[in-house]
Amino acid sequence: MGNKSRPNELISADDLARIVAFTKDKATPCLVMDLEKVGERYDELLQAMPGARIYYALKANPLDDVVALLRDRGASFDVASRFEIDQLLTLNVSPERMSYGNTIKKESDIAYAYQKGIRVFTTDSRSDVEKLARSAPGALLNFRLLLDGTGADWPLSKKFGAHPDMLYKLVKFAKKSGLTPYGISFHVGSQQRDIGQWDSAIALVKYLFDALASDGINLESINLGGGLPAQYLKPAQGVAAYTGSIIQFLNEDFPERKLALVVEPGRSLVADAGVIVSEVVMVSKKSDTNRTRWVYLDVGKFNGLIETTDEAIKYPILFPGRDGKEEWSEVVLAGPTCDSADILYENYRYKVPNNLKEGERVYILTTGAYTMSYSSICFNGFPPLAVHVLPPK
Ligand SMILES: *Cc1c(COP(=O)(O)O)cnc(C)c1O
């Protein structure tokens, strides 16, 4: 039953009806973005973390309309490449509202960002600090702490950050190199449902702040990264539960310190605002004796659902018009392409109506984050995921 009931809690009958009507004559698959929801999530986070600056991590959903909405609400932006910088500049976001959060950069990209006016960068290695000293003299630096992403459904694992002892040396090296140490940043892993992960990260930040203060370097900022969860099949608490605890951890570890707080949400601002409309391409079985049904959708790993890798993210799926009286049974769900990796869920079995028909539309919820930005441009000739903005109520 599991997936029959939960999706219904995640979208109102009204909102679903609007999406069904809006996409009636549109080709599938497509992503429908409800921008009002993005605005609500942004306002909610701002209220839950008063005084914090919100840097939206563009990679979660770089749609111009999403950027423009957040720009008009006063958000700043975390960028990872010169291309994101160009997109933001084209949309009239000023460089003071951008920080270059990717620790992996070519020196030419650092120079480009600096020349465009960006003055805040994140770093985690000596080589990057040397490049920054040459090509972004005086810039403000955040130093990224290595965390292992434990507890996250989509861990960013070991790729980013450095061990605290190495960061400590790096801060001193950066200062000597003419750069301006500004703060410590971290990311607890994306779709992090364990609040305790922020607690241990903040404790490490405190250790670094104290060690550096005794050397006369007073850092001013903590960048809490992203990781705040969205609502998929596995329930997560609301964002306010996380921010409430984070503020409490900060008050305990930094009781009298005035800190510049930064959050870099991606997923939590956009995921719940998106619904992918998809069509059932085929329903089949592999042999007369094998009872497992395979259901192939027209959306898969290469046109939006890459986060089904290792079945990490389990999207709620709706089959509207099903009254619940018919029989449902477990199936394997797969995408449309000729790559065997394009199986969505094989271990976790979704239940679908027994008489699900080819050509029928299904609605995949919580797909506003990491779908369009991850979709390939023409694998098997399939185009990137189409995106439509839902007309306001
Ligand atoms: C991806 C990313 C984020 C956003 O993470 P979410 O888990 O989507 O909130 C924030 N900061 C950095 C540096 C990132 O790379």
Ligand as a Chemical Component Dictionary entry (heavy atoms), coordinates in Angstrom:
data_LIG
# 
_chem_comp.id                   LIG 
_chem_comp.type                 NON-POLYMER 
_chem_comp.pdbx_formal_charge   0 
_chem_comp.three_letter_code    LIG 
# 
loop_
_chem_comp_atom.comp_id 
_chem_comp_atom.atom_id 
_chem_comp_atom.alt_atom_id 
_chem_comp_atom.type_symbol 
_chem_comp_atom.charge 
_chem_comp_atom.model_Cartn_x 
_chem_comp_atom.model_Cartn_y 
_chem_comp_atom.model_Cartn_z 
_chem_comp_atom.pdbx_ordinal 
LIG C1 C1 C 0 24.653 21.342 -4.221 1  
LIG C2 C2 C 0 25.130 22.323 -3.230 2  
LIG C3 C3 C 0 24.216 22.940 -2.362 3  
LIG C4 C4 C 0 22.747 22.591 -2.337 4  
LIG O1 O1 O 0 22.526 21.380 -1.707 5  
LIG P1 P1 P 0 21.052 20.822 -1.431 6  
LIG O2 O2 O 0 21.290 19.554 -0.716 7  
LIG O3 O3 O 0 20.385 20.662 -2.739 8  
LIG O4 O4 O 0 20.351 21.833 -0.581 9  
LIG C5 C5 C 0 24.707 23.887 -1.500 10 
LIG N1 N1 N 0 26.012 24.224 -1.476 11 
LIG C6 C6 C 0 26.923 23.649 -2.276 12 
LIG C7 C7 C 0 28.333 24.075 -2.216 13 
LIG C8 C8 C 0 26.516 22.674 -3.170 14 
LIG O5 O5 O 0 27.416 22.084 -3.975 15 
# 
loop_
_chem_comp_bond.comp_id 
_chem_comp_bond.atom_id_1 
_chem_comp_bond.atom_id_2 
_chem_comp_bond.value_order 
_chem_comp_bond.pdbx_ordinal 
LIG C1 C2 SING 1  
LIG C2 C3 SING 2  
LIG C2 C8 DOUB 3  
LIG C3 C4 SING 4  
LIG C3 C5 DOUB 5  
LIG C4 O1 SING 6  
LIG O1 P1 SING 7  
LIG P1 O2 DOUB 8  
LIG P1 O3 SING 9  
LIG P1 O4 SING 10 
LIG C5 N1 SING 11 
LIG N1 C6 DOUB 12 
LIG C6 C7 SING 13 
LIG C6 C8 SING 14 
LIG C8 O5 SING 15 
# 
